[in-house]
Amino acid sequence: EDQVTQSPEALRLQEGESSSLNCSYTVSGLRGLFWYRQDPGKGPEFLFTLYSAGEEKEKERLKATLTKKESFLHITAPKPEDSATYLCAVLTMEYGNKLVFGAGTILRVKS
Amino acid sequence: DTAVSQTPKYLVTQMGNDKSIKCEQNLGHDTMYWYKQDSKKFLKIMFSYNNKELIINETVPNRFSPKSPDKAHLNLHINSLELGDSAVYFCASSPSIRLANIQYFGAGTRLSVL
């Protein structure tokens, strides 16, 4: 069965303190790995898609990387507005564009 | 102009009632989805429709019945609501099912069954 595990469950950082979130996956044929950001009371907002091992994507203070078994979301010099839940999801070979989500990492950045 | 819109945003109802949640997307996408997010924040897919045709039907009680009158709309009807149905339900859409497309989510409907 396809599985996605995110760690840590929660992360508290001081403003400017860089860190990384982890997403490990076990799937039968990866078609893509997605990172989403979810703010309280809102739907997930797309951040990145990664398709193959070695690929990297960047957006402002965020950088996502992908290996054959896991992905990292690196946050450089975070600001309080980066506080949110970060969700990782994998798209499998199963027909129908089915996303399998991890439980998310709750990030809190204090000023 | 909201891309994926759901109504209502909040829904409080008694056990045993029947309720519906509506979803509309104005992105011109072919594929729409319903997800359930439980209290532990896990997002799990329930259904997927492509051009009004049911594509994904996960292990969901048959009290849940999706209906797609056209490719821009996917509604979710729930019969005989139970306490365990309390969750946040998200609608999403993507351009098609053939590619690893980005899915765009609505703001969610928080359902509370009393």
Chai-1 contact restraints between the chains, C-beta under 6 A:
chainA,res_idxA,chainB,res_idxB,connection_type,confidence,min_distance_angstrom,max_distance_angstrom,comment,restraint_id
A,R31,B,A100,contact,1.0,0.0,6.0,A-B,restraint_1
A,G32,B,A100,contact,1.0,0.0,6.0,A-B,restraint_2
A,K42,B,A107,contact,1.0,0.0,6.0,A-B,restraint_3
A,G43,B,F90,contact,1.0,0.0,6.0,A-B,restraint_4
A,G43,B,F105,contact,1.0,0.0,6.0,A-B,restraint_5
A,G43,B,G106,contact,1.0,0.0,6.0,A-B,restraint_6
A,G43,B,A107,contact,1.0,0.0,6.0,A-B,restraint_7
A,G43,B,G108,contact,1.0,0.0,6.0,A-B,restraint_8
A,P44,B,F105,contact,1.0,0.0,6.0,A-B,restraint_9
A,F46,B,I102,contact,1.0,0.0,6.0,A-B,restraint_10
A,L91,B,A100,contact,1.0,0.0,6.0,A-B,restraint_11
A,G96,B,S48,contact,1.0,0.0,6.0,A-B,restraint_12
A,G96,B,I55,contact,1.0,0.0,6.0,A-B,restraint_13
A,G96,B,I56,contact,1.0,0.0,6.0,A-B,restraint_14
A,G96,B,I97,contact,1.0,0.0,6.0,A-B,restraint_15
A,N97,B,S94,contact,1.0,0.0,6.0,A-B,restraint_16
A,N97,B,I97,contact,1.0,0.0,6.0,A-B,restraint_17
A,K98,B,I45,contact,1.0,0.0,6.0,A-B,restraint_18
A,K98,B,I56,contact,1.0,0.0,6.0,A-B,restraint_19
A,F101,B,L43,contact,1.0,0.0,6.0,A-B,restraint_20
A,A103,B,K41,contact,1.0,0.0,6.0,A-B,restraint_21
A,A103,B,F42,contact,1.0,0.0,6.0,A-B,restraint_22
A,G104,B,K41,contact,1.0,0.0,6.0,A-B,restraint_23
